[in-house]
Amino acid sequence: MPEIEIDPELCTKCGTCVSNCPVGIFQQDDDDSVPLVGDTDNCILCGMCVDNCPEDAVKHENF
């Protein structure tokens, strides 16, 4: 199972990970919050979250 984390120190809360995830792993309550990582069991290991984050704030293991 992949482990996905968002580094709150690097995250600018832009929502790119939310909008690029094809299975909706990420959730963002509002524009002022760091997105939350939901159920990674649904992750398809596409890497879109990592590849598209402009700040390299999305980290992963076991991909």
PyMOL Python script that loads the backbone (N, CA, C, O; Angstrom):
from pymol import cmd

cmd.read_pdbstr("""\
ATOM      1  N   MET A   1       0.839  -1.172   0.000  1.00  0.00           N
ATOM      2  CA  MET A   1       0.000   0.000   0.000  1.00  0.00           C
ATOM      3  C   MET A   1       0.892   1.245   0.000  1.00  0.00           C
ATOM      4  O   MET A   1       1.838   1.327   0.783  1.00  0.00           O
ATOM      5  N   PRO A   2       0.594   2.213  -0.874  1.00  0.00           N
ATOM      6  CA  PRO A   2       1.414   3.423  -0.904  1.00  0.00           C
ATOM      7  C   PRO A   2       1.164   4.299   0.317  1.00  0.00           C
ATOM      8  O   PRO A   2       0.060   4.338   0.862  1.00  0.00           O
ATOM      9  N   GLU A   3       2.200   4.990   0.726  1.00  0.00           N
ATOM     10  CA  GLU A   3       2.087   5.974   1.795  1.00  0.00           C
ATOM     11  C   GLU A   3       2.328   7.338   1.166  1.00  0.00           C
ATOM     12  O   GLU A   3       3.376   7.579   0.567  1.00  0.00           O
ATOM     13  N   ILE A   4       1.361   8.218   1.305  1.00  0.00           N
ATOM     14  CA  ILE A   4       1.444   9.538   0.700  1.00  0.00           C
ATOM     15  C   ILE A   4       1.303  10.578   1.802  1.00  0.00           C
ATOM     16  O   ILE A   4       0.410  10.493   2.645  1.00  0.00           O
ATOM     17  N   GLU A   5       2.193  11.554   1.783  1.00  0.00           N
ATOM     18  CA  GLU A   5       2.144  12.635   2.761  1.00  0.00           C
ATOM     19  C   GLU A   5       2.323  13.964   2.043  1.00  0.00           C
ATOM     20  O   GLU A   5       2.959  14.042   0.992  1.00  0.00           O
ATOM     21  N   ILE A   6       1.755  14.995   2.628  1.00  0.00           N
ATOM     22  CA  ILE A   6       1.966  16.350   2.137  1.00  0.00           C
ATOM     23  C   ILE A   6       2.749  17.103   3.199  1.00  0.00           C
ATOM     24  O   ILE A   6       2.330  17.180   4.354  1.00  0.00           O
ATOM     25  N   ASP A   7       3.879  17.654   2.808  1.00  0.00           N
ATOM     26  CA  ASP A   7       4.711  18.422   3.731  1.00  0.00           C
ATOM     27  C   ASP A   7       4.075  19.802   3.914  1.00  0.00           C
ATOM     28  O   ASP A   7       4.084  20.609   2.984  1.00  0.00           O
ATOM     29  N   PRO A   8       3.529  20.081   5.088  1.00  0.00           N
ATOM     30  CA  PRO A   8       2.850  21.367   5.293  1.00  0.00           C
ATOM     31  C   PRO A   8       3.788  22.573   5.230  1.00  0.00           C
ATOM     32  O   PRO A   8       3.341  23.701   5.024  1.00  0.00           O
ATOM     33  N   GLU A   9       5.080  22.334   5.407  1.00  0.00           N
ATOM     34  CA  GLU A   9       6.051  23.427   5.310  1.00  0.00           C
ATOM     35  C   GLU A   9       6.271  23.855   3.853  1.00  0.00           C
ATOM     36  O   GLU A   9       6.578  25.015   3.579  1.00  0.00           O
ATOM     37  N   LEU A  10       6.111  22.909   2.927  1.00  0.00           N
ATOM     38  CA  LEU A  10       6.318  23.203   1.509  1.00  0.00           C
ATOM     39  C   LEU A  10       5.022  23.523   0.769  1.00  0.00           C
ATOM     40  O   LEU A  10       5.036  24.236  -0.234  1.00  0.00           O
ATOM     41  N   CYS A  11       3.921  23.002   1.256  1.00  0.00           N
ATOM     42  CA  CYS A  11       2.631  23.141   0.576  1.00  0.00           C
ATOM     43  C   CYS A  11       2.166  24.598   0.581  1.00  0.00           C
ATOM     44  O   CYS A  11       2.172  25.262   1.617  1.00  0.00           O
ATOM     45  N   THR A  12       1.762  25.082  -0.597  1.00  0.00           N
ATOM     46  CA  THR A  12       1.225  26.438  -0.719  1.00  0.00           C
ATOM     47  C   THR A  12      -0.299  26.432  -0.802  1.00  0.00           C
ATOM     48  O   THR A  12      -0.918  27.471  -1.033  1.00  0.00           O
ATOM     49  N   LYS A  13      -0.903  25.252  -0.612  1.00  0.00           N
ATOM     50  CA  LYS A  13      -2.363  25.093  -0.584  1.00  0.00           C
ATOM     51  C   LYS A  13      -3.012  25.418  -1.925  1.00  0.00           C
ATOM     52  O   LYS A  13      -4.148  25.888  -1.971  1.00  0.00           O
ATOM     53  N   CYS A  14      -2.296  25.169  -3.005  1.00  0.00           N
ATOM     54  CA  CYS A  14      -2.795  25.510  -4.338  1.00  0.00           C
ATOM     55  C   CYS A  14      -3.871  24.552  -4.841  1.00  0.00           C
ATOM     56  O   CYS A  14      -4.652  24.909  -5.723  1.00  0.00           O
ATOM     57  N   GLY A  15      -3.919  23.343  -4.292  1.00  0.00           N
ATOM     58  CA  GLY A  15      -4.940  22.377  -4.694  1.00  0.00           C
ATOM     59  C   GLY A  15      -4.602  21.572  -5.930  1.00  0.00           C
ATOM     60  O   GLY A  15      -5.454  20.849  -6.447  1.00  0.00           O
ATOM     61  N   THR A  16      -3.379  21.683  -6.414  1.00  0.00           N
ATOM     62  CA  THR A  16      -2.989  20.945  -7.618  1.00  0.00           C
ATOM     63  C   THR A  16      -3.084  19.438  -7.410  1.00  0.00           C
ATOM     64  O   THR A  16      -3.512  18.719  -8.313  1.00  0.00           O
ATOM     65  N   CYS A  17      -2.695  18.954  -6.251  1.00  0.00           N
ATOM     66  CA  CYS A  17      -2.785  17.515  -5.979  1.00  0.00           C
ATOM     67  C   CYS A  17      -4.246  17.063  -5.977  1.00  0.00           C
ATOM     68  O   CYS A  17      -4.565  15.968  -6.440  1.00  0.00           O
ATOM     69  N   VAL A  18      -5.125  17.910  -5.455  1.00  0.00           N
ATOM     70  CA  VAL A  18      -6.553  17.588  -5.402  1.00  0.00           C
ATOM     71  C   VAL A  18      -7.122  17.480  -6.810  1.00  0.00           C
ATOM     72  O   VAL A  18      -7.832  16.525  -7.126  1.00  0.00           O
ATOM     73  N   SER A  19      -6.813  18.447  -7.643  1.00  0.00           N
ATOM     74  CA  SER A  19      -7.392  18.476  -8.987  1.00  0.00           C
ATOM     75  C   SER A  19      -6.757  17.474  -9.942  1.00  0.00           C
ATOM     76  O   SER A  19      -7.377  17.113 -10.942  1.00  0.00           O
ATOM     77  N   ASN A  20      -5.546  17.014  -9.667  1.00  0.00           N
ATOM     78  CA  ASN A  20      -4.875  16.077 -10.571  1.00  0.00           C
ATOM     79  C   ASN A  20      -5.029  14.614 -10.198  1.00  0.00           C
ATOM     80  O   ASN A  20      -4.695  13.743 -11.002  1.00  0.00           O
ATOM     81  N   CYS A  21      -5.520  14.320  -9.018  1.00  0.00           N
ATOM     82  CA  CYS A  21      -5.670  12.922  -8.611  1.00  0.00           C
ATOM     83  C   CYS A  21      -6.913  12.325  -9.272  1.00  0.00           C
ATOM     84  O   CYS A  21      -8.028  12.773  -9.003  1.00  0.00           O
ATOM     85  N   PRO A  22      -6.736  11.319 -10.132  1.00  0.00           N
ATOM     86  CA  PRO A  22      -7.887  10.758 -10.844  1.00  0.00           C
ATOM     87  C   PRO A  22      -8.832   9.939  -9.967  1.00  0.00           C
ATOM     88  O   PRO A  22      -9.957   9.655 -10.378  1.00  0.00           O
ATOM     89  N   VAL A  23      -8.401   9.560  -8.781  1.00  0.00           N
ATOM     90  CA  VAL A  23      -9.271   8.759  -7.910  1.00  0.00           C
ATOM     91  C   VAL A  23      -9.689   9.507  -6.646  1.00  0.00           C
ATOM     92  O   VAL A  23     -10.320   8.919  -5.768  1.00  0.00           O
ATOM     93  N   GLY A  24      -9.351  10.780  -6.539  1.00  0.00           N
ATOM     94  CA  GLY A  24      -9.833  11.609  -5.442  1.00  0.00           C
ATOM     95  C   GLY A  24      -9.293  11.277  -4.067  1.00  0.00           C
ATOM     96  O   GLY A  24     -10.030  11.332  -3.083  1.00  0.00           O
ATOM     97  N   ILE A  25      -8.022  10.936  -3.984  1.00  0.00           N
ATOM     98  CA  ILE A  25      -7.402  10.611  -2.695  1.00  0.00           C
ATOM     99  C   ILE A  25      -7.347  11.838  -1.782  1.00  0.00           C
ATOM    100  O   ILE A  25      -7.498  11.726  -0.565  1.00  0.00           O
ATOM    101  N   PHE A  26      -7.130  13.011  -2.387  1.00  0.00           N
ATOM    102  CA  PHE A  26      -6.916  14.233  -1.610  1.00  0.00           C
ATOM    103  C   PHE A  26      -8.217  14.999  -1.410  1.00  0.00           C
ATOM    104  O   PHE A  26      -9.092  15.019  -2.276  1.00  0.00           O
ATOM    105  N   GLN A  27      -8.319  15.627  -0.245  1.00  0.00           N
ATOM    106  CA  GLN A  27      -9.478  16.459   0.071  1.00  0.00           C
ATOM    107  C   GLN A  27      -8.976  17.770   0.646  1.00  0.00           C
ATOM    108  O   GLN A  27      -8.057  17.795   1.465  1.00  0.00           O
ATOM    109  N   GLN A  28      -9.594  18.860   0.206  1.00  0.00           N
ATOM    110  CA  GLN A  28      -9.215  20.178   0.711  1.00  0.00           C
ATOM    111  C   GLN A  28     -10.486  20.911   1.112  1.00  0.00           C
ATOM    112  O   GLN A  28     -11.363  21.150   0.282  1.00  0.00           O
ATOM    113  N   ASP A  29     -10.579  21.264   2.383  1.00  0.00           N
ATOM    114  CA  ASP A  29     -11.786  21.898   2.902  1.00  0.00           C
ATOM    115  C   ASP A  29     -11.998  23.297   2.335  1.00  0.00           C
ATOM    116  O   ASP A  29     -13.124  23.667   2.004  1.00  0.00           O
ATOM    117  N   ASP A  30     -10.937  24.065   2.223  1.00  0.00           N
ATOM    118  CA  ASP A  30     -11.023  25.420   1.685  1.00  0.00           C
ATOM    119  C   ASP A  30      -9.653  25.819   1.153  1.00  0.00           C
ATOM    120  O   ASP A  30      -8.686  25.067   1.268  1.00  0.00           O
ATOM    121  N   ASP A  31      -9.584  26.997   0.577  1.00  0.00           N
ATOM    122  CA  ASP A  31      -8.331  27.447  -0.034  1.00  0.00           C
ATOM    123  C   ASP A  31      -7.234  27.750   0.973  1.00  0.00           C
ATOM    124  O   ASP A  31      -6.077  27.927   0.593  1.00  0.00           O
ATOM    125  N   ASP A  32      -7.581  27.813   2.247  1.00  0.00           N
ATOM    126  CA  ASP A  32      -6.596  28.133   3.278  1.00  0.00           C
ATOM    127  C   ASP A  32      -6.106  26.916   4.042  1.00  0.00           C
ATOM    128  O   ASP A  32      -5.472  27.055   5.087  1.00  0.00           O
ATOM    129  N   SER A  33      -6.393  25.724   3.531  1.00  0.00           N
ATOM    130  CA  SER A  33      -5.988  24.517   4.255  1.00  0.00           C
ATOM    131  C   SER A  33      -5.090  23.633   3.396  1.00  0.00           C
ATOM    132  O   SER A  33      -5.224  23.572   2.174  1.00  0.00           O
ATOM    133  N   VAL A  34      -4.181  22.958   4.068  1.00  0.00           N
ATOM    134  CA  VAL A  34      -3.352  21.955   3.404  1.00  0.00           C
ATOM    135  C   VAL A  34      -4.261  20.773   3.082  1.00  0.00           C
ATOM    136  O   VAL A  34      -5.002  20.321   3.955  1.00  0.00           O
ATOM    137  N   PRO A  35      -4.223  20.263   1.860  1.00  0.00           N
ATOM    138  CA  PRO A  35      -5.064  19.108   1.528  1.00  0.00           C
ATOM    139  C   PRO A  35      -4.767  17.917   2.437  1.00  0.00           C
ATOM    140  O   PRO A  35      -3.639  17.719   2.886  1.00  0.00           O
ATOM    141  N   LEU A  36      -5.794  17.147   2.689  1.00  0.00           N
ATOM    142  CA  LEU A  36      -5.664  15.943   3.498  1.00  0.00           C
ATOM    143  C   LEU A  36      -5.566  14.738   2.585  1.00  0.00           C
ATOM    144  O   LEU A  36      -6.174  14.707   1.515  1.00  0.00           O
ATOM    145  N   VAL A  37      -4.800  13.751   3.009  1.00  0.00           N
ATOM    146  CA  VAL A  37      -4.677  12.502   2.263  1.00  0.00           C
ATOM    147  C   VAL A  37      -5.722  11.545   2.808  1.00  0.00           C
ATOM    148  O   VAL A  37      -5.740  11.243   4.001  1.00  0.00           O
ATOM    149  N   GLY A  38      -6.592  11.069   1.925  1.00  0.00           N
ATOM    150  CA  GLY A  38      -7.651  10.158   2.333  1.00  0.00           C
ATOM    151  C   GLY A  38      -7.214   8.705   2.258  1.00  0.00           C
ATOM    152  O   GLY A  38      -6.087   8.369   2.623  1.00  0.00           O
ATOM    153  N   ASP A  39      -8.095   7.857   1.790  1.00  0.00           N
ATOM    154  CA  ASP A  39      -7.889   6.410   1.737  1.00  0.00           C
ATOM    155  C   ASP A  39      -6.934   6.038   0.604  1.00  0.00           C
ATOM    156  O   ASP A  39      -7.318   6.057  -0.565  1.00  0.00           O
ATOM    157  N   THR A  40      -5.706   5.705   0.946  1.00  0.00           N
ATOM    158  CA  THR A  40      -4.721   5.364  -0.086  1.00  0.00           C
ATOM    159  C   THR A  40      -4.934   3.971  -0.669  1.00  0.00           C
ATOM    160  O   THR A  40      -4.235   3.590  -1.608  1.00  0.00           O
ATOM    161  N   ASP A  41      -5.881   3.205  -0.136  1.00  0.00           N
ATOM    162  CA  ASP A  41      -6.196   1.904  -0.735  1.00  0.00           C
ATOM    163  C   ASP A  41      -6.704   2.077  -2.162  1.00  0.00           C
ATOM    164  O   ASP A  41      -6.577   1.166  -2.980  1.00  0.00           O
ATOM    165  N   ASN A  42      -7.278   3.238  -2.464  1.00  0.00           N
ATOM    166  CA  ASN A  42      -7.804   3.502  -3.802  1.00  0.00           C
ATOM    167  C   ASN A  42      -6.753   4.055  -4.757  1.00  0.00           C
ATOM    168  O   ASN A  42      -7.027   4.230  -5.945  1.00  0.00           O
ATOM    169  N   CYS A  43      -5.559   4.330  -4.253  1.00  0.00           N
ATOM    170  CA  CYS A  43      -4.491   4.893  -5.076  1.00  0.00           C
ATOM    171  C   CYS A  43      -4.115   3.915  -6.192  1.00  0.00           C
ATOM    172  O   CYS A  43      -3.936   2.721  -5.953  1.00  0.00           O
ATOM    173  N   ILE A  44      -3.997   4.447  -7.420  1.00  0.00           N
ATOM    174  CA  ILE A  44      -3.636   3.604  -8.568  1.00  0.00           C
ATOM    175  C   ILE A  44      -2.161   3.773  -8.955  1.00  0.00           C
ATOM    176  O   ILE A  44      -1.732   3.297 -10.005  1.00  0.00           O
ATOM    177  N   LEU A  45      -1.393   4.454  -8.099  1.00  0.00           N
ATOM    178  CA  LEU A  45       0.053   4.612  -8.282  1.00  0.00           C
ATOM    179  C   LEU A  45       0.423   5.333  -9.577  1.00  0.00           C
ATOM    180  O   LEU A  45       1.449   5.033 -10.186  1.00  0.00           O
ATOM    181  N   CYS A  46      -0.410   6.276  -9.992  1.00  0.00           N
ATOM    182  CA  CYS A  46      -0.137   6.989 -11.244  1.00  0.00           C
ATOM    183  C   CYS A  46       0.949   8.052 -11.093  1.00  0.00           C
ATOM    184  O   CYS A  46       1.610   8.403 -12.070  1.00  0.00           O
ATOM    185  N   GLY A  47       1.138   8.569  -9.872  1.00  0.00           N
ATOM    186  CA  GLY A  47       2.160   9.571  -9.631  1.00  0.00           C
ATOM    187  C   GLY A  47       1.785  10.988 -10.030  1.00  0.00           C
ATOM    188  O   GLY A  47       2.628  11.883  -9.982  1.00  0.00           O
ATOM    189  N   MET A  48       0.537  11.209 -10.423  1.00  0.00           N
ATOM    190  CA  MET A  48       0.116  12.545 -10.843  1.00  0.00           C
ATOM    191  C   MET A  48       0.275  13.574  -9.726  1.00  0.00           C
ATOM    192  O   MET A  48       0.619  14.726  -9.990  1.00  0.00           O
ATOM    193  N   CYS A  49       0.029  13.172  -8.493  1.00  0.00           N
ATOM    194  CA  CYS A  49       0.140  14.100  -7.361  1.00  0.00           C
ATOM    195  C   CYS A  49       1.581  14.567  -7.187  1.00  0.00           C
ATOM    196  O   CYS A  49       1.838  15.749  -6.959  1.00  0.00           O
ATOM    197  N   VAL A  50       2.499  13.644  -7.295  1.00  0.00           N
ATOM    198  CA  VAL A  50       3.919  13.961  -7.130  1.00  0.00           C
ATOM    199  C   VAL A  50       4.428  14.765  -8.322  1.00  0.00           C
ATOM    200  O   VAL A  50       5.113  15.772  -8.147  1.00  0.00           O
ATOM    201  N   ASP A  51       4.097  14.326  -9.522  1.00  0.00           N
ATOM    202  CA  ASP A  51       4.599  14.972 -10.737  1.00  0.00           C
ATOM    203  C   ASP A  51       4.091  16.400 -10.914  1.00  0.00           C
ATOM    204  O   ASP A  51       4.800  17.239 -11.471  1.00  0.00           O
ATOM    205  N   ASN A  52       2.882  16.685 -10.453  1.00  0.00           N
ATOM    206  CA  ASN A  52       2.276  17.990 -10.704  1.00  0.00           C
ATOM    207  C   ASN A  52       2.402  18.993  -9.573  1.00  0.00           C
ATOM    208  O   ASN A  52       2.072  20.164  -9.759  1.00  0.00           O
ATOM    209  N   CYS A  53       2.868  18.574  -8.416  1.00  0.00           N
ATOM    210  CA  CYS A  53       3.002  19.508  -7.298  1.00  0.00           C
ATOM    211  C   CYS A  53       4.127  20.505  -7.602  1.00  0.00           C
ATOM    212  O   CYS A  53       5.281  20.102  -7.746  1.00  0.00           O
ATOM    213  N   PRO A  54       3.803  21.803  -7.702  1.00  0.00           N
ATOM    214  CA  PRO A  54       4.838  22.780  -8.053  1.00  0.00           C
ATOM    215  C   PRO A  54       5.861  23.028  -6.948  1.00  0.00           C
ATOM    216  O   PRO A  54       6.919  23.605  -7.201  1.00  0.00           O
ATOM    217  N   GLU A  55       5.557  22.600  -5.741  1.00  0.00           N
ATOM    218  CA  GLU A  55       6.461  22.839  -4.612  1.00  0.00           C
ATOM    219  C   GLU A  55       7.149  21.567  -4.118  1.00  0.00           C
ATOM    220  O   GLU A  55       7.886  21.610  -3.133  1.00  0.00           O
ATOM    221  N   ASP A  56       6.920  20.437  -4.788  1.00  0.00           N
ATOM    222  CA  ASP A  56       7.453  19.138  -4.358  1.00  0.00           C
ATOM    223  C   ASP A  56       7.056  18.818  -2.918  1.00  0.00           C
ATOM    224  O   ASP A  56       7.843  18.259  -2.153  1.00  0.00           O
ATOM    225  N   ALA A  57       5.833  19.178  -2.564  1.00  0.00           N
ATOM    226  CA  ALA A  57       5.345  18.965  -1.199  1.00  0.00           C
ATOM    227  C   ALA A  57       4.740  17.584  -0.997  1.00  0.00           C
ATOM    228  O   ALA A  57       4.580  17.138   0.139  1.00  0.00           O
ATOM    229  N   VAL A  58       4.401  16.900  -2.089  1.00  0.00           N
ATOM    230  CA  VAL A  58       3.799  15.570  -1.975  1.00  0.00           C
ATOM    231  C   VAL A  58       4.914  14.537  -1.961  1.00  0.00           C
ATOM    232  O   VAL A  58       5.710  14.446  -2.895  1.00  0.00           O
ATOM    233  N   LYS A  59       4.955  13.772  -0.901  1.00  0.00           N
ATOM    234  CA  LYS A  59       5.976  12.733  -0.735  1.00  0.00           C
ATOM    235  C   LYS A  59       5.294  11.375  -0.740  1.00  0.00           C
ATOM    236  O   LYS A  59       4.150  11.241  -0.306  1.00  0.00           O
ATOM    237  N   HIS A  60       5.999  10.378  -1.232  1.00  0.00           N
ATOM    238  CA  HIS A  60       5.411   9.044  -1.295  1.00  0.00           C
ATOM    239  C   HIS A  60       6.440   7.973  -0.979  1.00  0.00           C
ATOM    240  O   HIS A  60       7.643   8.166  -1.160  1.00  0.00           O
ATOM    241  N   GLU A  61       5.945   6.852  -0.507  1.00  0.00           N
ATOM    242  CA  GLU A  61       6.745   5.645  -0.290  1.00  0.00           C
ATOM    243  C   GLU A  61       5.930   4.466  -0.792  1.00  0.00           C
ATOM    244  O   GLU A  61       4.703   4.534  -0.859  1.00  0.00           O
ATOM    245  N   ASN A  62       6.599   3.410  -1.136  1.00  0.00           N
ATOM    246  CA  ASN A  62       5.962   2.167  -1.587  1.00  0.00           C
ATOM    247  C   ASN A  62       5.204   2.344  -2.890  1.00  0.00           C
ATOM    248  O   ASN A  62       4.200   1.666  -3.111  1.00  0.00           O
ATOM    249  N   PHE A  63       5.664   3.244  -3.763  1.00  0.00           N
ATOM    250  CA  PHE A  63       5.047   3.397  -5.078  1.00  0.00           C
ATOM    251  C   PHE A  63       5.621   2.348  -5.990  1.00  0.00           C
ATOM    252  O   PHE A  63       5.250   2.278  -7.162  1.00  0.00           O
TER     253      PHE A  63
END
""", "prot")
cmd.dss("prot")
cmd.show_as("cartoon", "prot")
cmd.util.cbc("prot")
cmd.orient("prot")
